[in-house]
């Protein structure tokens, strides 16, 4: 039999891909495919975001700041798409979601391992805590794996040290005194960068894209919390959380490596 060669469908595994949208409602609910497709697409975009941030971290670590910044700019564009994607979910009425929601128990958006991996590198405080387990391909896209290192936050700080943007004394103090000194020298470094944009144009561009990533993550969370509130009101989350109340408590922004603020929020219940 002659080899038919590679086709669009075989390269992208379209038949297998289109066979993954299996609902749990019986009889099948009209809007359940929308819910499944949206969240599967989210996970695919999350996978690409992790791929790009991993690559960007390696580029920055090797002092290829321009290339690292370019890859992170791609992450920003993906995030903008994810923000807009919430609007598609909003075309589903609350009564439509409630028509199949009970079939989702005890699954929850808080169980999205990839989202946690996206959150983690953005938090300067995270390096002082155990890293979440890498779960990818076991069960619903979750499997064990080695921790990703270094994070964007790690390589950003190391880049500031190499560039001496924070000053030698600040850098030395950060290693001795602890979190407050670490934040102080980071702020000092950023002030120096923004006070001399021409002398630190590559670092300034990197700072700006990191801030955009932080802003987009915050916008996505805020929009998502509003959507969840519209859909389930005061109901508890399918995973046993307090639902919207939990989302609201976790909604404040996850600080970028250029900041030193509070903990990041989590996805919806």
N, C-alpha and C positions, 0 to 999 in steps of 0.2 A: 504493500500500500504506500502510495507516494506521500511524502511529508507535506502537509498543507502549510507549514510555516506558522510564524507568529501572527496572531490577529489581535485586534483591539480587545476583544472579549477574553481571549486566553491570557494576554499580558496583564490585564487588570483583574482577571478572575471574576468577571461580571456575573456569571451564573451563580458562583459560590456567594458572592457579595449580596445578590438579590435574594438569596435563600436564607439570610440571617435575620429577617424581620418576622419572627414568630411571636405572636401575641399570646397572652395568658387568659384573656377573657373568653367566655363561652356563654352564649353565642358571641362571635367576634364583634367587637365594638368598632364603629367606623373610625374613631379618632385615635385608636391605639397605635396603628401604623405610623401616624404623624409623631406621636410621643417617642416611639422606638427609633425612628429614622433620625429625628433631631438629636437624640442623645448618643446614638451611634456616631453620627457626624461630629458631635462634640468630641468624642473620644479620639476620632481620627485626627482632628485638628490639634487636640492635646498632644497626640503622639508627635506630630510635626513640630509643635512648639518646643517640646523637650529635645527633639533632634537638633533644632536650630540653636537653642540655648546651650546645649552641650558643645556644639561646634563653635559657637561664639566664645564660650569660656576658654576653649583651647586656643583660639586665635588671640584673644586678649592676653592669655598667659605667655604666649610667644611674642608679645609686643606687636602683634599685627592688629593694632587698635582699629584701623579703618575697616578691615574686613569683619572684625567682631561686631562693630557698630552697624555695618551693612546687614549682617544676619539678624541682629536684634531689631532693626527697622522692619524686617520681614515679619517678625513676631508681632509688632505693633499692628501691622495690616491684618494679620490673622485675628488678633483680638478685636479689631473693629468689626470684622465680619461676625465674630461670635456675639458681640453686643447686638448687632442687627438681627441675628438669628432668634433672639428672644422674642422678637415681634411675631415671628411665625408661630411660636407656641401660643402667643396671645390671641391668635385667631380661634383657638379652642375655648369654648365656653366652659365655665365652671361645672355646669351640670354634665357636660360631655366628659370632662376629666373624672368627675366623681363616678361616672358610669362604669369605669374599669379600674379606678384607683385601688380598691381593696384587693385586687389581684396582685398588686405590687408588693404587699407585705411579705417579708420584712426588709425588702430591698430599699435602699436610700441613696440619694445623691452624695451623702457624706462618705459613701463607700468608694467614691471615685479615686483610686490610687494615683492616677495620672494627674488629676487636679491637685492633689496634695504635693506631688513632686514639682508641679509648676509653682505652687506657693512657696515651697521650702527655700529655694535658692534666693528668693527676694527678701528674706528676713535676716538682717545682721545678727539678731539674737539666736538664730537657729543653730549656728555652729556650736553653741554651748549646750545643745540638747541632742538626744539620740535621733539619728536620722530615721524617717519612716522606712519600713521595709519596702524593698523594690518588688512589687507584685505586678506582673504583666499578662502572661498568657494562660494562666491556670483559671479554670472556671470562666467567669465573665470578664475575660481579658486581664486576669491577674496572675502573675507568676513570680517566683523568687528570682533575685538577681543581686549583683554586687551594688553597693552604694555608688551613686554618681558623685565623682569628685574630680576637680574642685568645682564649686558652684560659681555662678556669675558674681555673687557677693564676695566670695573669697578672692577671685582673680582681680576684681575691681579694687579691693583694698590693697592687694599686693602691687597692683599697677601704680597706685598712689604712692606707695612706699618707694618703688623703683624711680618714680618721677620726682621724688622728694617734694611733692606738692604740699605735704603737711608740715614740712620742717623736721629736721633730725630729732630735735628734742621731743616734739609731739609724738613722733613715731616710737621713740624709745619708751616714752611714758605709757603709750598704749599697751605695750607688752607687760608692764609692771603693775599698773594700778588697777586695771579692770575695766568694766563696762563704761563707766562715766568718762574715763580718760580716753577710751577708744572712740567714743562718740565725739569728744572734744577735738581730737586730732583729725577726725573725718570732716567735721564741720570746718575746721581751720583749713584743711586741704581744699575743700570745695570753695571757700571764700577766695583763696589764692587763685584757683582756676577761673572763677567768674570775674575776678578783678583784672585778670590778664587774659582775655579771650584770644588775642592774637598769639600770645606765647604758648597757650595751651589749647589750641583749636581742636586737636584730636580728642583730648580729654573732655573738653566742653561738649563736643558732639556726642560722646559716649554718655555723659551725664544726662544730656537732654533726652536721649532715647530711653534711658533707664527710667526717667521721670515719666515719660509717655507710657511705658509699660505699666508702671504703677497706677497711673491715672486710668488707663483702660481697664485694668483689673478691678479697680474700685467702681467704675461705671457699670461694668458687667454685673458685679455683685448687687449694686443698688437696684438696677433694672430687674435683676432676677428675683430679688426679695419682693419687689412690688408685684411681680407676676405671680409668685407663690402666694402672696397674701390675697390676691384677686381670685386665685384658683381654690384655695382651701380655707381661707378665713382663719378661724381660731382652732381648726382641727389639728390634732397631733400629727407629726410626720410619720410616714410609713415605716421608718426605721426605729421608731420609738422616741424620737426627739420631741421637743415642744413645738415643732413646726415653725411658723413664722417668728415666734418669740425667740427661738434659737437662732434663726437667720439674722434677726435684728440685732441680737447681741454680738454676732460675729461679723457684722457688716462693715465696721470701720476699715479704712484702707490698710492694705499690707504695705509696709514701708519698703521702698526700693533701696538698693545698696547705697544710694546717695542720701538716705535719711537715717533716723535712729529712733523711730516711733514705736507704737504698740504692736501687739501681735496681729497677724493676718486673720482675715475672716475665712470661713469655709463655704462650701457649696450648699445648695438648698437641701432640705430634708426630703 
